[in-house]
Amino acid sequence: MNQKLYLIFLFISLKTFSQTEKSKIIQDSVKKEELNEVVITASRRSENLMHSPISIEQLKSAEAKKMGSATIYEALENVKGVQIITPSLGFKVINTRGFANSTNVRFAQLVDGIDNQAPHLGAPIANALGANDLDIDKIEIIPGTAAALYGMNAINGLANIQTKNPFEYQGVSVQQLTGVNHVGNIDRFSPKVYSQFNLRFAKAFSEKFAFKTNISTTGGTDWVADDRTDLAPLANASTNLFGTDNPAYDEVNGYGNESANRKTLNLNGKNYVVARTGYRETDISDYEIKNYKADVGFYFRPKQGHELAVTYKTALINTIYQRSNRFRLDNYNLNQYAIDYHTPVFQVKVYATTENTGDSYNMRSLAENMDRAFKSDDKWFADYSTAYKNAITSGATVADAHRMARNSSDQGRFTPGTEAYENKKNELIDINNWDIGAALRVKSTLVHGEGLINWDKAFASFFEKIDAKLLSGFDYRNYIIVPDGNYFINPVNASENLTYQKYGGFTQLTKNLFQENLTLGATLRIDKADYFDATFTPQFTAVYAPKETISFRTSYQTGYRFPSIFEGFSNVNSGGVKRVGGLRIMSDGIFENSYTKASIDKFQAQVNTDVNSNGLTQAAAIEKNKNTIQKNPYTYLEPEFVKSFEFGFRGMTLNRNLFIDADFYYNSYENFIAQVEASVPNTNDPNLIPTALYSKNTQNRYRLWTNSKSKIYNYGGSLGLKYRIDQTFTALTNVTFTKLDRTDDKDGLEDGFNTPEFNVNGTLIANNIWRNLGASVTARYQNNFDYVSFLVSGTVPAYWSMDAQMNYGFKKGISAKLGATNLLNKPYTSILGGPSIGGLYYLSLVWETKI
């Protein structure tokens, strides 16, 4: 009996010991893997994460899938130092370190090192041309300038989405994610179905040949933008007309009633600013999302370490996009063709991206021209004046008279939902002239070539002796725009395409010292773009790693950003204001002969006050206030420039269960590329200029791309912690602090910082709670912040939200994930003018099998 008990006890002890040792081996291997995690984006060569010379964040696919985010791309919101703004459910924008906006031309986004921007925008349309969840291996992010190594205008950061190689990851994978949003009557919609389908197929036919293809479809109903805040609340302050009594009422998400659609009317001896009625976004926009993308790749390995990849990607986009205006993208098509050949010694990459905006349209132009299609501005304002005077004569109050005048003038207006309205809308969105239509018709191509050579691989024995590495690279880029006569023209030859070229190169030297505990690096880059002189971009780095689990880093970097195609070459009329690129070839003579809109607005307001409150005649008021008008002090575009100092620490402690990553930076910017509104009077007589600038009919109005005269300084830091509590639980948390330090020579043109000071994320992940059941919960908070844009400026409210998910791995390669983003369905906005974001509740099923 005692022997049996002893044998049973011995068996249990051995089994427990075996499980404990197995758990310890698993944990130790995971810690070792984390410690030696390889990244390539920070230095454009494979290196240990602990020894990276600059800040770099990494999100692996396996970790992202354990978070509540519906997709891996959206899980970037949980990464240290990353801010994501949401102009649309189908369009999310990544930014780091301040100066965020909905078209982030300061942040580059790559897929396997290939830029996936839409050429004429100069920025990506979220992940529309990127990889789907089944094909993403990991995402690396540089949260700071990457211009010295990449030269892609990446002065605020860069993301590189790395996909799964078909030689290493073979098989068939299928994912169906089905969800629901618009729950709980948070907007005009009842609950709507959201769906995403992903397919991946990869096969290596031999050690030399492999094939890969991916297909993805996304469908649903977008979040609604319906902010009714008045953007002109004081336009009629001198007549005490506020709120809904204000005849210049301009809703944030109402279009066709902006400043360009307003006129000052003298009615019964008083000056009133009156706007046309316009339409709300909810009346003129299509909120249906239908996005499709696919890619195919052929891979050839002639010998070990050598690989040739030939790939093709395509995307068809139907969603909402936001910049200075809100746009509906319909049948917007992107195609990309790429060839990449790399060896241990060198790499050559060539790709081309084509863009066709399809049937897309500008919502503001649509609203403006829907109004004008039933009655011209001159006729409408004349009818308004007559109706107002009749109402006053009949004994109406001033406020009621304005309401009666509007109702009278709007008689016959196209009514949303009617057949006549839909017919006129379809007609206008096919007219490629924003003075009378709303179409966005752009065709463009980006052609890019680059090469890298590892001199230390080519001459290994020499560089091993001096314990150093030398990397050189070059790149060439050409933007080719087909002039459409509305958005873009060729100012030299209207019959030829518009081209804009840039080329550059860099050399990077790194040297190990003190038995490789100290690594010093220096990079020098030179870039030259059409219309600009050559620029030099140096980078100096140092990494000190006294032992395997600790490293300190510091760097000094600079970066240039050349104007995008839109900033340099745009030539479009919008609501009576012509938006013109800032290159001299586009705007020659305008800067020198124009006056700033800010001073003209002030001048007009003072004239109205003197007429309405002080009894002056209009001519006398103009004469009194004419010195308020200021000449335009700005001039033609130059590249932006940033200088950045950075310090950081990485380390593992508590038996390597706690990973710590911290960074601090200080940036200074010059020559911010921004917009100024200015007008050229239709007279050269100095005595008549004030009178000409008082009326919109006697001036030509422009919105010009130029450089701010401000020097801007910002600083910040972030702290990320990852703690492996035990084999089941892991806690992740990070806090990011971003601060606009000061602005010297402030001129009001500097881009909005548009970034919360504090952004905090915390995630608790549980693996194998019971059998193959896992779960996680994420809490996220950001404080309120000032937001500045041409669409709307104001304060974005603080918000906090929660994401959660449960996942289970079945047999035969099937896994399920039940999750929710914004679990509590508390609507929030990430940018002004954008939509109100509610909860998304979903179930994702994935089936994977090897072949």
Salt bridges, closest charged atoms under 4 A:
ASP28 OD2 - LYS24 NZ 3.01
ASP28 OD1 - LYS31 NZ 3.95
GLU34 OE2 - LYS722 NZ 2.61
GLU34 OE2 - ARG724 NH2 3.06
GLU37 OE1 - LYS60 NZ 3.20
GLU37 OE2 - LYS138 NZ 3.78
GLU57 OE2 - LYS80 NZ 2.67
GLU63 OE2 - LYS722 NZ 3.00
ASP115 OD2 - ARG477 NH1 3.09
ASP135 OD1 - ARG200 NE 2.68
ASP135 OD2 - LYS212 NZ 3.11
GLU140 OE2 - LYS138 NZ 3.48
GLU168 OE2 - ARG301 NH1 3.29
ASP187 OD2 - HIS182 ND1 2.80
ASP226 OD2 - ARG228 NH2 3.05
ASP245 OD1 - ARG403 NH1 2.59
ASP250 OD2 - ARG262 NH1 3.80
GLU251 OE2 - ARG280 NH2 2.83
GLU258 OE1 - ARG364 NE 3.75
GLU281 OE2 - ARG326 NH2 2.75
ASP286 OD2 - ARG328 NH2 3.90
GLU288 OE2 - LYS290 NZ 3.58
GLU307 OE1 - ARG301 NE 2.69
ASP330 OD1 - ARG328 NE 2.84
ASP340 OD1 - HIS342 ND1 3.75
GLU355 OE2 - HIS120 ND1 2.76
GLU368 OE2 - ARG364 NE 2.99
ASP371 OD1 - ARG413 NE 2.72
ASP377 OD1 - ARG276 NH1 2.93
ASP377 OD2 - ARG372 NE 3.22
ASP383 OD2 - LYS375 NZ 2.83
ASP383 OD2 - LYS379 NZ 2.79
ASP400 OD1 - ARG403 NH2 2.71
GLU427 OE1 - LYS424 NZ 3.22
ASP430 OD1 - ARG441 NH2 3.21
GLU450 OE2 - ARG44 NH2 2.62
GLU450 OE1 - HIS448 NE2 2.91
ASP456 OD1 - ARG45 NH2 3.42
ASP475 OD1 - LYS502 NZ 3.35
ASP475 OD2 - ARG525 NH2 2.23
ASP527 OD1 - LYS502 NZ 3.02
ASP527 OD2 - ARG525 NE 2.89
GLU548 OE2 - LYS32 NZ 3.15
GLU548 OE1 - ARG656 NH2 2.91
GLU567 OE1 - ARG561 NH1 3.00
ASP588 OD1 - ARG584 NH1 3.28
ASP601 OD2 - LYS597 NZ 2.50
ASP610 OD1 - LYS624 NZ 3.32
GLU623 OE2 - LYS626 NZ 2.94
GLU640 OE2 - ARG106 NH2 2.68
GLU640 OE2 - ARG561 NH2 2.98
GLU646 OE1 - ARG97 NH1 2.99
ASP661 OD1 - ARG553 NH2 3.32
ASP661 OD2 - ARG650 NE 3.54
ASP663 OD2 - LYS80 NZ 2.80
ASP663 OD1 - ARG97 NH2 3.59
GLU677 OE2 - ARG703 NH2 3.28
ASP741 OD2 - ARG742 NH1 3.54
ASP744 OD1 - ARG742 NE 3.26
ASP751 OD2 - ARG106 NH1 3.00
GLU757 OE2 - LYS739 NZ 2.80
ASP803 OD2 - ARG780 NH2 2.91
